[in-house]
Amino acid sequence: MEELEIEQTETETVDDEAISFEDLGLDEATLAAVERKGFKVPSPIQVLAIPRLLNGDANIIAKARTGTGKTAAFGLPIVQKIRNMNDGVRALVLEPTRELAVQTCTELQSFGDGKFPRVCVLYGGAPYNKQINELKRGVEIVVGTPGRVQDHLERGTLKIDKIDYFILDEGDEMLDMGFLEDIEAIFAQANPNSRILLFSATMPKPILKIAEQFMGDYEICEEEGFVEEPLLIDQSCLFVRESEKIEALVRLIDIAPGFYGLVFTQTKNDADLVSRLLDERGYDVAALHGDIPQGQREKILARFRSRKTRVLVATDVAARGIDITGLTHVINYSLPFDAATYVHRIGRTGRAGAKGIAVTLVRPEERRRLEYLRNAVRRAAKGELLEGSIPSVEQVLNTKRARMLDQLKAQLGLYVVNEIELTEENAAVERTASTHIAVDPVYTDMARELCENQNAEEVLAGVLSVWYGKKLDKSHYGEIREYKGGRPARGGKGGQDFVPDPNQKRIYVQLGKRDGYNARALAAYFSGLLHIPGHKVDRIEVTQNFSLLSLPKDSAERVLQMAKRDHSLPHIHLDTQENGPDGFEKTSRSDRGDRGDRGDRSNRGGRRRDFDRDQRDGKKSRGFKNDHGRAKVHTPTERVGASAYKKSNRKKNEF
């Protein structure tokens, strides 16, 4: 395998300011899309990738950091190449998460003319029927997550044997998430002559191994002279209940001197809601999302750049392409689903050597997702996401009062700053009172009239109250109930502070490490089974033979009923240790415990014979499939886990 290293030409090393999108070979229709998007000059990775995708035919590995415009780097030339209706899928884009898949799909659609190319997105947790109908109607570009794309390939609802482009986005993150086997299986069904494009922020050995295995000759596009450095950003997370997030946000804004920042929400509705609530409290705020017309969007951004608007509430898709310097804060009102989105968000502050602040609001039940994000951020952002505390109302008011008083003194000239000579023992700044305040005689006369027969101090206090309105009014702030913290799971360090959520129920499921499951795989399994977001599967504890997890009340009841009817599902029952004997209408003895035990006893010989025969013939044992479609083996030995667990319940009230 011959590796073709790319040496940038003189035109590529020219200052980005001198290169325009017209210079990259884009046609008029694509340039019109670029103008609609508000892109001004191409990023370095776009300068390197777009001409090669338009003119060459080599496979490409592009090293591209998050937030450098890599979606446009492969999307613009591919959309330009696929401009008409086709009888099959022409391009496949794989993304590591459903959120990135949706964002990429939306971005690719915005590059077209509204008719072609047709783009659809495939991801787990969404109904199959809608996706199948969209594929039947015909699409040119498919964006999807590896698990759901493989599902459609196995069902025969997706064909990729005629694709011209195979794009792996965020390749290193997909490897971290364990998608290598899925990617290999998808590659096996793709057109062997398709052009492969791999985008990755780093180049670990497994990435190069994929290149050697599937790409043959390839070119590497990489921004020259770039040295990745730690972000100059203070990162913290605050645990707060969903209903109290707006109160936490108000305190964060008020305690910061000269707050000028972006607040990221997950949905358009959240962006509108947060913006409205802040506006009602008197903040200079605006919302930005996909439903905002382009003309209004430009006005909103113009006001924000000029700092007439100090708080911009935006969704991830709407914030793409925004390049505003001087931001002091980035607030994640909702927890990002992946490290790439997080790094992209916080990277909008702390630029040009300035120090920025990033704060993430986390619901207590999201602690498991936070731990995953922490590990990913440690690698991607070269920083630490530390747990902080929400400032109290007293702290906020004291900070505001001191800041207002300093500003007033400075405006009145009540003190000047004199530097004391620095010595080893003394290094300080002294404020000395000014001997004279220059005041217009008109105001002197007004002050005399106001203070006549009055206490001058009380009169001044009244003037300050009128002037500053309710800025120091305690009633401006709502209550935030104390969250003691602690790991939201039974037992273990910190668990004593956890109080079970009454809207959740804890269940036992006979899937464990022996079956190849970890917390992520279990979340994906129940997300696909119940068609709920993965983050709703919470507080997952995985042991060798079984696991405990929490589900929303209705979902827990539904999965218990499904387990009663469908014997191909793993054994599932209500965990009475946490839910108590009256959690909700529980399964009967025969439905809960005896079905699995009695079924094993009655068919133990048959199951053992099937298992032994399959092992002898080199086949997979019969069972059910996880979210990636791989068969799981269930042997009689593994069935012992449920009965052992129930016996331990009868002996002692602890796990």
N, C-alpha and C positions, 0 to 999 in steps of 0.2 A: 504493500500500500504506500503510495507516494503522497506525502503531505506537502501541499503547496502553500508556503508562508507568503502572506501579502506584504509587499513593501509599498508603502504609500507613495504616490507620485507627487511631483511638485505641486500640482493643482490641489491635491488633497491636504497639503500642509499649509496652504494659504489660510489666513485668518478667516474664521467662519463668517465674519461680517461681509467678506468679499464674495461669498458663494450664496446664490439664491436657489430657490426650488426650480426655477426655469433652467438653471445650469445643469440640473441632474437628469434632464431628459424626460420630464413629465409632460404629458400632452395637455391641451387646453381644458378638457373636462376635469382632469385630475387636479390641475392648478386651481380651477374654480372651487373644488372641494377644499383645497388647502386654504384658500382665501376665506371660505365660509367658516372654517375651523379657527381662523384667527392666527394661524402659524405665520411667523414673520421670516425667520431664517432657519435653515435646517440644522439639526444637531449633528455633532461629529459622527455618530453611528449612522445617521440618515445619509450623510455625505458619502460614507464608505459603502453602505449597503444598497441604496436605491439604484445607482448606475449599474452595479453588478447584476442585480436582479432583473433589470430591464434589458440588458445587452448580452450578458453572459449566459452560460448554462451549467456552471460548476456548482457543486454543493458548497454550502457556506456555514461556518461556525462563527457567530458574532458574539464577542464579549461586550455586553452592554449592561451598564448599571441601571438600577431601578430609577425611573423618572427621566430617562434620556431620550424618550420618544421612539422606542423600538417597535411599538405596534405600527406606527406610521412607516417605519423603516421597511417592514415587510408588507404592510397592508396597502400602501399607496401603489407600489409597482404591481402587486398581484391583482388589485381591483382594476388597474389600467389594462392588464393582460386579459382579464375575464370580463368582458363588457357586454356579452350577448347571452341569450338563453342557451343552455346546454342540456344534453340528455343524461347527464350524470354529474356526480360531485367532481369538481376540478381541484379543490384545495381542502386540506384538513389541517386544522390548528389545534394542537393539544395544549391545555392549560392545567396547572396543578389543582386549582380550586374552582368551585362553581362561580364564586364572585368574580374572579379574574376572567373566567370564560364569558360571563354575561357582559362584563366591561369591554372585552375585546370584540365580542359580537356587535355591540352597540357602536364601537369605534369604527369597525369595518363597514357597517351599514352607512355611517355618516360620510364615508369616502365615496360612496356610489351616487347614482342619480335618482335613487328612490325606487328603481325598477330592477336594475341588474348591476352587479351580481346579487343574487338572492342569498342571504346568509341566515343560518339557523344555529341555535345553541343546544347542546345536549349535555345534561348534567344530572347526577343522582338526586333523588328526593323529589323530582318533578314527575308528573304523570307521564306514562309511556305513550298513551293514545295521542296526546297533543303533538309530541315529538314525531311519532310515526306518521301522522297525517301531514305534518309539515314536510317531512322527507318525501312522502308520496307525491306531493304537489310539485316538487322539484326545487332543488337548491344547488348553487354552484360552490358555495363555501360552507363548510361545517366547522364550528368551533365547539370543543367539548372537553370534558374531563376523561382521563383514561378508562376509569371503571365503566362509565355509562357508554362511551364509544365502543368498548369491547362487548358490552351487553347487546348493543344494536347490531354489531357484526355477527354475533352468535345467533341472533334472531333472524338475520337475513334482511333486516329493514334498512341497513346501510351497506353500500358497496363502495370500496375505495380502490378497486383494481384498475380504475382509469384516471386516478388523480394525477395532476401535473406537479402539485406542490404538497410537500409534507413538512409542516412547521412544528417544531418543538419549542415552546416558549417557557421561560423560567426553568431550563433544563436541570440546573443544580437543585432547585427546590423540589422538582418532581422526584429526583433521586433520593433526597432526604426523606420524602414522604413514602418511599417504598414502592414506586410505580414502575420500577425497571422491568419486571416480568410482564406487566401489562403493555408497556411500550414495545417490548420485543414481540409479543403476540400480535399487536396491531401492525407492526412493521411487516410481519409475515404475510399479511393479507393485502398490503398496499402494492400499488403498481411499482415493480422493481426499477422502472425507468423514471420514476418521479424525482423531482428535484428536492433535495432535503435541506432545510434551513433550521439551524439549531441556535437559539438565543439563550445565553446564560451569563449571569453576573460573575461567575467564577469558572475556572477550568480545572476541576478535580479530575483525577485519573478515570473514574467511571464515565465521565463525559467523553473523554478521548477514547475510551474503550468502545462506547456506542459508535463513535465516528469510525473507528477502525472496522467495526463489525458490519455496519450498514451503509456508510457513506462513500466508501472507496476513496477516490481523490477528492479533496476538499480544500477550500481556501479559508483562512482565518482573518476576520476583520476585527481589528482592535484599535481603540483610540491610543495613539502614541503618547508616551511620556506621562501617562496617568499613573499616579501613585495613590492608592486608596488610604485615606487617613481617617482617624476617628472623628465622628461628627461632634461639633462644639455645641452640644445640646444637653441641657439638664432634662433627663427623662424620669417621670414619676407616674405612678398609677394610684388612683384613689378609689376605695370601695364605697359605693353608694347605691342605694336602691333606685330603680328606674323612676319612680314617682318623685324622687328628690334630686334628680340630676340637675334640673333647672336651678334649684337653690344653690347647689354646689358651683354651678357655672357662674352665677351672679357673684358669689363670693370671690371666685378666682379672678374675675374681671376687676372687681373693686379693690382688691388688695394689691394688684399689680400697678406700678407706676407707669402711666402712659400705655395702657393695654392697646395693642394693635395686632389683631390676629385672626386666624382662620379657625372656625369650629366645624369639624367634620361629622356629618350624620350618615346613616346607612341608606335612608330613603328620602324621597322628595317630600313626603308628608311630614317627616320629622324635621326637615330643613325649614319648611313653612311654619310648623308649630313653634320651634325654638325661636325663630326670627320674630314671630308675632308676640310671644311671651316676653322677649327682651325689649321689643319696641314698646309694649305696654308699660314697662318699668322705666322707660325713659332713656334707653341706650340707642346710640347711633348704629343701627344694624340693618343688614340686607340679607336676603336669601338668594342662592344661586343653584339652580338645578336644571335638568334636561328640558323641563317644560317652559323655561324662560326664553322668549324670543331673542334672536340674535341682537336686534337693535337695543332692547332693554338690557341685555347682558352687557353690552359695551358701556352703557351708561352706568350700570352698577359698578363695573370694574373701574371706570374713570373716577367715580366718587370715592371708591376704596383706595385707589392709588394716591389720590389727593388728600386722603385721611379725613375727608368729610364723613365717611363711614368708618368706624373704628372696629367693627365686628362683622365679619362675613361668614355666614352659615352656608356650607356647601356640601354637596355630595361628591364622591370621588370622581365620577365621570365628568361632572360640570367643572371641577377644579383642574382638570387636565389642561395644560397649555398656559395656565396662569403663572406668570413670572413677576412677582412683586418683591422688591427688596425692603429690608427694614422691619419685617414682621418680628414681633417680640414673642408671640405665643402661637402654638398650634394645640388645639384642644380636641381630643378624640371623644366626642360626645357618646359615640358607640364604639365598642371594641372592634378593631379591624379583624378580618377573618384570617389574614395571613401576614407574614413578615414583610412581603414585598409591598403590600398596600400601606402597612405601618411606616416603613422606611420612606416610601414615596410621600406620605403625608407630612411626617416630621421634618423631612428634608427641605421644606419650604421656609423654615426658620433657621437661624444659625448659619447664614450664608456670608461669604466674603469676609471670613474671619470673625464675624460677630457671634456673640453667644446667644443662643435661643433657649426657649423653654417649651417642652412638650409634656402635656398632662393627659392621661387617659382615664376616663371614667369607666369603672368596671363594676358590674352587678355582682353581688356576693356569689351567686350561683355560677358565675363565669370563671371561677378561680382555676378550674382545670384548663380551660382555653388560654388563660393568661400565662400559665406555666409553659405551655407549648410556645406561645408567642415570645416569652422571655428568652427561651433558649435560641429561638431563631433570630431574635433581635441581637443577641450577644454575638452571633456570627456575622450578621448582615450589617449592623450599624456600628459595630465595634464599641458598643456602650452598654450600660446596665440600666434596666428598667426597674427602678426602686419603688418600694411602697411608701407613699406619703400619707399625710393626714389633711382632712378638709379644715381650712381655717375656721375658727369660731367667729360668731358675730362680733364679740368683743374685740378680737384681733383685727377684724376688718375695720371696725369703726375707729379703733385707736390708730391704725395705720392711715386711714383716710383723714382723720383729724390732724395728725402730725403733718401730713403732706399738704393739706389745705392751709394750715397755719404757716408753714414755711413759705408757700407760694405767696400768701398774703403779706407776710413780712418783707419778702423780696420786692414785691410790687410797691409797697409803701416806703421802702428804703429804711426799714427799722433797724437793720444791721448790715454791716459790711464784714467781709471775711479777710482776716489778716493771718498770714502764715507765721507761726512761731519758728524761730531758728531751730532746726532739727539737731538733736543731740542723741547720744546712745540711749539715754534714759528717757527722753521726752520727744515724741513725734506726734504732734496733734495739730488741729486747726481750731483757732479761737474765734468766736463771734463776739464782736464788740458793738455796743449800741451806738447808733448814729446820733450825733449831737443835734441834728436839725432835720426836720421833715418839711419839705417845700409843699405847701397846700394853698390852693386858690382861696382868696378871701371870701368868695361866695360860699364855699363849703364850710369855712370857719364860722360864718354867720349862721348857717343852717345848724351846725353842731351846737352852737351856743343856745339857739332856740330850743333844740331838742332836749338839751341837758338842763334847761332852766327849771329850777325847783325839783330836779330829778337826780337820782343816783347815776352818775356818768357811766359806771361799769354796767349797770342794768340796761341803760339805753343802748350801749355798744353791743351788749349781748342780744338785744332785740333786733338791732340792725343786722347782725350776723345771721340771725335766724331767718329774717326776711330775705337776705341776699342769697344764702345758701339753700333756702327752701328745706326740703326733707332729706338732704344728702347724708345727714348723720342720724336719721330716724331709724330706730331699731326695728320698727314695724315693716320696714322695707324688705327685711329678710325673713324667710320662712324657716320652719324648724327642720332640722335634719337629725333623725334618730341615730343614736350612737351605734356603730357597728363594731363589735368587739374583736372581730377578726377570727382567726382560727381556721384550721383546715375544714372545709365543709364535708366532712365524712365522719362516720362513727369511729371512735377510738383514735389513737395516735396523738401526737403532740398538737396541741392547739384545738383538738376536737371538742373540748369541754365547752367552748363558747358557741358551738353550732346549735341552732334551733331549727328542726325540720320545717320545710315549707309546707303549709297545709294544702297548697294547690298541687303538690307533687306526691307521688307514691313510689315506694322503693320496691323493686322486684328482684327476684333471684332468677338467673338464667344459666342453664347448664352449658356454658361455653367458657373456656378458659385458655390459659397459655398453651395447654397441651393441644388445643384445637387450632393453634396459630393465631389467636386473637389477642390484641392489646386494646387499650382504651379507644384509640382512633378507629380501629376496625369495628369495634362494637358500636360506636356512635354511628358509623356509616351503615352498618347492618340494620339497626333499628330505624335510622332515618329513611332508608329505602323501603323497609317493611311497612312502616306506618305513614310514610309520606309526610314527615315532619322535618324541620331544620335540624341539622346535626347537633347544634348547641342546646337543643331541648333535651338531649340525652345527657344527663348530668351526673356528677358525683360517682364516676365509674371506678369500682374496685375490682381488679382482676386477680384471681388466684389460679392455681395450676388447673383445677378441674371445673370451676364455675366462676361466675362474676355477680356482683351486686351493682345496680344502677338505679337512678331515679328518672321517672318520666312524668309528664303532666298527667293529672288525674284521669282524664278521659282516654288518653293514649294508653295508660297502664291497664285500664279496664278493657280496652279494645284488644290489646295484645294477649291478655289472659284468655279472652273468648276465642281468639284466633288459635291459640295453642291448644285449646280444648277440641276444636274442630279439625285442625290440620296436624296429623301425627308426624309429618315430615319436619315440623319445626322442633327446635330443641325444647327440652323441658323448662317450663317457666311457671313460677308461682309467686304469690305475694310474700314479701319479707315481713313477717309479723313482729320481728324484734323491734323495728322502728315504727311501723304503721300501727301496731297494736292489734288486738283481736278483732276490733270493729273498724278497720281502716275503710272499707266499703264492702259491698256484698262479695265476700270472698268465695273462692272456688271450693267445692265440696272436697271431702277427703279423697273420694275416688278421682275427682277431676285434678286435684292438686298433686297429691303424692302418689296415691296408689296406681293412678293411670300409668305413670312412668315406670314404677317398680313392678306392678303386675304385668305390664306389657313386656318388660324385659324378661320376667320369669317365664311368661307363657311362650315367648318366642325366642328365648335365650339360645336354644340349640340352633334354631334357624338362622338367627343373626350371626352366631359364631361360625356356622358352616359357610354362610355367605362371605363373611369377613376372611376366613381362612382360604376359601376358594379364590377370592379376588386377589389376596396377597400372593397366592401361589401362581396365579396367572399373570401377575404383574399389573393388575388393574387397580383403579381407585375404588375404595370401599364406598358403598352407596350411602348417601347422606343428603345433606342439603348444601346449598351454595352460599358463599358469603357475597359481599357487595361487588367483588371483582369476578365472580363466577367460578371460583376454584372450589372443587368439592372438598368437604370436610369429613373426616373419618370419625365415626362414633362407635366405639367398641363397648362391649359389656362392662369392661373394667371402668371405663369413664362414667358409666351410669351410677356407679357406687357413690359418686360425689353428692348427689341429692339426698340419698337416704342417710349418709353420714352427717350431712349438714342438719337434717331434721332431728336426728338422734341427739346431736349436740345441743339443739334448742331445748329438748326436753330435760337435759341434764343440768344446763346452766343458762342463765339469761345474759349471755355475752357471746360475742363473735371473736 
